[in-house]
Amino acid sequence: MTAGLSRRERQIMDILYQRGRVSASDVREAMADAPSYSAVRAMLRVLEDKGHIRHQEEGLKYVYLPVVPRDRAKKSAVKHLLDTFFNNSPEQIVAALLDVSSTQLTREELDRMSEMIDKAKKEGK
């Protein structure tokens, strides 16, 4: 879902998904090296025009919310990664994840991942 977004637009979407609902000033405060308030408002307008967010009026300000639920956006992002970088191969993406983070994974995380793979094997039969 974040394919085709600029770096700043992705930052804003990350903030929205973390907080759920935000005003333009909330976004600006949460951004590293934030642009001007009017630039943030313009980016929010662009994201709304692209269909990624919507707004509600609360008193004198707009509060912005993501249109697509976080779980659906995650699935869309993973599908985009699979298609773009891993030749649509889940095996390749898992191998890359393990290569990048294997030294950071705890035994418990590895066990949970193994359980997910075992469950997928059972459901696939």
Contact map, one row per residue, 1 for C-alpha under 8 A:
11100000000000000000000000000000000000000000000000000000000000000000000011011000000000000000000000000000000000000000000000000
11111000010000000000000000000000000000000000000000000000000000000000000010001000000000000000000000000000000000000000000000000
11111000000000000000000000000000000000000000000000000000000000000000000000001001000000000000000000000000000000000000000000000
01111100000000000000000000000000000000000000000000000000000000000000000000000000000000000000000000000000000000000000000000000
01111111110000000000000000000000000000000000000000000000000000000000000000000000000000000000000000000000000000000000000000000
00011111110000000000000000000000000000000000000000000000000000000000000000000000000000000000000000000000000000000000000000000
00001111111000000000000000000000000000000000000000000000000000000000000000000000000000000000000000000000000000000000000000000
00001111111100000000000000000000000000000000000000000000000000000000000000000000000000000000000000000000000000000000000000000
00001111111110000000000000000000000000000010001000000000000000000000000000000000000000000000000000000000000000000000000000000
01001111111111000000000000000000000000000000000000000000000000000000000000000000000000000000000000000000000000000000000000000
00000011111111100000000000000010000000000000000000000000000000000000000000000000000000000000000000000000000000000000000000000
00000001111111110000000000100010000000000001000000000000000000000000000000000000000000000000000000000000000000000000000000000
00000000111111111000000000000000000000000000000000000000000000000100000000000000000000000000000000000000000000000000000000000
00000000011111111100000000000000000000000000000000000000000000000000000000000000000000000000000000000000000000000000000000000
00000000001111111111000000100100000000000000000000000000000000000000000000000000000000000000000000000000000000000000000000000
00000000000111111111110000100000000000000000000000000000000000011100000000000000000000000000000000000000000000000000000000000
00000000000011111111100000000000000000000000000000000000000000000100010000000000000000000000000000000000000000000000000000000
00000000000001111111000000000000000000000000000000000000000000000000000000000000000000000000000000000000000000000000000000000
00000000000000111111110000000000000000000000000000000000000000000000000000000000000000000000000000000000000000000000000000000
00000000000000111111110000000000000000000000000000000000000000001100000000000000000000000000000000000000000000000000000000000
00000000000000011011111000000000000000000000000000000000000000111100000000000000000000000000000000000000000000000000000000000
00000000000000010011111111100000000000000000000000000000000000111000000000000000000000000000000000000000000000000000000000000
00000000000000000000111111100000000000000000000000000000000011110000000000000000000000000000000000000000000000000000000000000
00000000000000000000011111110000000010011001000000000000000001110000000000000000000000000000000000000000000000000000000000000
00000000000000000000011111111000000010000000000000000000000000000000000000000000000000000000000000000000000000000000000000000
00000000000000000000011111111100000000000000000000000000000000000000000000000000000000000000000000000000000000000000000000000
00000000000100110000011111111110000000010000000000000000000000000000000000000000000000000000000000000000000000000000000000000
00000000000000000000000111111110011110010000000000000000000000000000000000000000000000000000000000000000000000000000000000000
00000000000000000000000011111110010000000000000000000000000000000000000000000000000000000000000000000000000000000000000000000
00000000000000100000000001111111000000000000000000000000000000000000000000000000000000000000000000000000000000000000000000000
00000000001100000000000000111111110000000000000000000000000000000000000000000000000000000000000000000000000000000000000000000
00000000000000000000000000000111110000000000000000000000000000000000000000000000000000000000000000000000000000000000000000000
00000000000000000000000000000011111000000000000000000000000000000000000000000000000000000000000000000000000000000000000000000
00000000000000000000000000011011111100000000000000000000000000000000000000000000000000000000000000000000000000000000000000000
00000000000000000000000000010000111110110000000000000000000000000000000000000000000000000000000000000000000000000000000000000
00000000000000000000000000010000011111110000000000000000000000000000000000000000000000000000000000000000000000000000000000000
00000000000000000000000110010000001111111000000000000000000000000000000000000000000000000000000000000000000000000000000000000
00000000000000000000000000000000000111111100000000000000000000000000000000000000000000000000000000000000000000000000000000000
00000000000000000000000000000000001111111110000000000000000000000000000000000000000000000000000000000000000000000000000000000
00000000000000000000000100110000001111111111000000000000000000000000000000000000000000000000000000000000000000000000000000000
00000000000000000000000100000000000011111111100000000000000000000000000000000000000000000000000000000000000000000000000000000
00000000000000000000000000000000000001111111110000000000000000000000000000000000000000000000000000000000000000000000000000000
00000000100000000000000000000000000000111111111000000000000000000000000000000000000000000000000000000000000000000000000000000
00000000000100000000000100000000000000011111111100001000000000000000000000000000000000000000000000000000000000000000000000000
00000000000000000000000000000000000000001111111110000000000000000000000000000000000000000000000000000000000000000000000000000
00000000000000000000000000000000000000000111111111000000000000000000000000000000000000000000000000000000000000000000000000000
00000000100000000000000000000000000000000011111111111000000000000000000000000000000000000000000000000000000000000000000000000
00000000000000000000000000000000000000000001111111111110000000000000000000000000000000000000000000000000000000000000000000000
00000000000000000000000000000000000000000000111111110000000000000000000000000000000000000000000000000000000000000000000000000
00000000000000000000000000000000000000000000011111111000000000000000000000000000000000000000000000000000000000000000000000000
00000000000000000000000000000000000000000000001111111100000000000010000000000000000000000000000000000000000000000000000000000
00000000000000000000000000000000000000000000001111111100000000000111000000000000000000000000000000000000000000000000000000000
00000000000000000000000000000000000000000001001101111110000000011111000000000000000000000000000000000000000000000000000000000
00000000000000000000000000000000000000000000000100111111000000011110000000000000000000000000000000000000000000000000000000000
00000000000000000000000000000000000000000000000100001111100001111000000000000000000000000000000000000000000000000000000000000
00000000000000000000000000000000000000000000000000000111110001110000000000000000000000000000000000000000000000000000000000000
00000000000000000000000000000000000000000000000000000011111111100000000000000000000000000000000000000000000000000000000000000
00000000000000000000000000000000000000000000000000000001111111100000000000000000000000000000000000000000000000000000000000000
00000000000000000000000000000000000000000000000000000000111111000000000000000000000000000000000000000000000000000000000000000
00000000000000000000000000000000000000000000000000000000111111000000000000000000000000000000000000000000000000000000000000000
00000000000000000000001000000000000000000000000000000000111111100000000000000000000000000000000000000000000000000000000000000
00000000000000000000001100000000000000000000000000000011111111110000000000000000000000000000000000000000000000000000000000000
00000000000000000000111100000000000000000000000000000011110011111000000000000000000000000000000000000000000000000000000000000
00000000000000010000111100000000000000000000000000001111000001111100000000000000000000000000000000000000000000000000000000000
00000000000000010001110000000000000000000000000000001110000000111110000000000000000000000000000000000000000000000000000000000
00000000000010011001100000000000000000000000000000011100000000011111100000000000000000000000000000000000000000000000000000000
00000000000000000000000000000000000000000000000000111100000000001111100000000000000000000000000000000000000000000000000000000
00000000000000000000000000000000000000000000000000011000000000000111110110000000000000000000000000000000000000000000000000000
00000000000000000000000000000000000000000000000000000000000000000111111110000000000000000000000000000000000000000000000000000
00000000000000001000000000000000000000000000000000000000000000000001111111000000000000000000000000000000000000000000000000000
00000000000000000000000000000000000000000000000000000000000000000000111111100000000000000000000000000000000000000000000000000
00000000000000000000000000000000000000000000000000000000000000000001111111110000000000000000000000000000000000000000000000000
11000000000000000000000000000000000000000000000000000000000000000001111111111000000000000000000000000000000000000000000000000
10000000000000000000000000000000000000000000000000000000000000000000011111111100000000000000000000000000000000000000000000000
00000000000000000000000000000000000000000000000000000000000000000000001111111110000000000000000000000000000000000000000000000
10000000000000000000000000000000000000000000000000000000000000000000000111111111000000000000000000000000000000000000000000000
11100000000000000000000000000000000000000000000000000000000000000000000011111111100000000000000000000000000000000000000000000
00000000000000000000000000000000000000000000000000000000000000000000000001111111110000000000000000000000000000000000000000000
00000000000000000000000000000000000000000000000000000000000000000000000000111111111000010000000000000000000000000000000000000
00100000000000000000000000000000000000000000000000000000000000000000000000011111111100000000000000000000000000000000000000000
00000000000000000000000000000000000000000000000000000000000000000000000000001111111111000000000000000000000000000000000000000
00000000000000000000000000000000000000000000000000000000000000000000000000000111111111111100100000000000000000000000000000000
00000000000000000000000000000000000000000000000000000000000000000000000000000011111111110000000000000000000000000000000000000
00000000000000000000000000000000000000000000000000000000000000000000000000000001111111110000000000000000000000000000000000000
00000000000000000000000000000000000000000000000000000000000000000000000000000000111111110000000000000000000000000000000000000
00000000000000000000000000000000000000000000000000000000000000000000000000000000111111111101100000000000000000000000000000000
00000000000000000000000000000000000000000000000000000000000000000000000000000000011111111000000000000000000000000000000000000
00000000000000000000000000000000000000000000000000000000000000000000000000000010011111111100000000000000000000000000000000000
00000000000000000000000000000000000000000000000000000000000000000000000000000000010001111111100000000000000000000000000000000
00000000000000000000000000000000000000000000000000000000000000000000000000000000010001011111110000000000000000000000000000000
00000000000000000000000000000000000000000000000000000000000000000000000000000000000000001111111000000000000000000000000000000
00000000000000000000000000000000000000000000000000000000000000000000000000000000000001001111111100000000000000000000000000000
00000000000000000000000000000000000000000000000000000000000000000000000000000000010001001111111110000000000000000000000000000
00000000000000000000000000000000000000000000000000000000000000000000000000000000000000000111111111000000000000000000000000000
00000000000000000000000000000000000000000000000000000000000000000000000000000000000000000011111111100000000000000000000000000
00000000000000000000000000000000000000000000000000000000000000000000000000000000000000000001111111110000000000000000000000000
00000000000000000000000000000000000000000000000000000000000000000000000000000000000000000000111111111100000000000000000000000
00000000000000000000000000000000000000000000000000000000000000000000000000000000000000000000011111111100000000000000000000000
00000000000000000000000000000000000000000000000000000000000000000000000000000000000000000000001111111100000000000000000000000
00000000000000000000000000000000000000000000000000000000000000000000000000000000000000000000000111111110000000000000000000000
00000000000000000000000000000000000000000000000000000000000000000000000000000000000000000000000011111111100000000000000000000
00000000000000000000000000000000000000000000000000000000000000000000000000000000000000000000000011111111100000000000000000000
00000000000000000000000000000000000000000000000000000000000000000000000000000000000000000000000000011111100000000000000000000
00000000000000000000000000000000000000000000000000000000000000000000000000000000000000000000000000001111110000000000000000000
00000000000000000000000000000000000000000000000000000000000000000000000000000000000000000000000000001111111011000000000000000
00000000000000000000000000000000000000000000000000000000000000000000000000000000000000000000000000000001111111000000000000000
00000000000000000000000000000000000000000000000000000000000000000000000000000000000000000000000000000000111111100000000000000
00000000000000000000000000000000000000000000000000000000000000000000000000000000000000000000000000000000011111110000000000000
00000000000000000000000000000000000000000000000000000000000000000000000000000000000000000000000000000000111111111000000000000
00000000000000000000000000000000000000000000000000000000000000000000000000000000000000000000000000000000111111111100000000000
00000000000000000000000000000000000000000000000000000000000000000000000000000000000000000000000000000000001111111110000000000
00000000000000000000000000000000000000000000000000000000000000000000000000000000000000000000000000000000000111111111000000000
00000000000000000000000000000000000000000000000000000000000000000000000000000000000000000000000000000000000011111111100000000
00000000000000000000000000000000000000000000000000000000000000000000000000000000000000000000000000000000000001111111110000000
00000000000000000000000000000000000000000000000000000000000000000000000000000000000000000000000000000000000000111111111000000
00000000000000000000000000000000000000000000000000000000000000000000000000000000000000000000000000000000000000011111111100000
00000000000000000000000000000000000000000000000000000000000000000000000000000000000000000000000000000000000000001111111110000
00000000000000000000000000000000000000000000000000000000000000000000000000000000000000000000000000000000000000000111111111000
00000000000000000000000000000000000000000000000000000000000000000000000000000000000000000000000000000000000000000011111111100
00000000000000000000000000000000000000000000000000000000000000000000000000000000000000000000000000000000000000000001111111110
00000000000000000000000000000000000000000000000000000000000000000000000000000000000000000000000000000000000000000000111111111
00000000000000000000000000000000000000000000000000000000000000000000000000000000000000000000000000000000000000000000011111111
00000000000000000000000000000000000000000000000000000000000000000000000000000000000000000000000000000000000000000000001111111
00000000000000000000000000000000000000000000000000000000000000000000000000000000000000000000000000000000000000000000000111111
00000000000000000000000000000000000000000000000000000000000000000000000000000000000000000000000000000000000000000000000011111
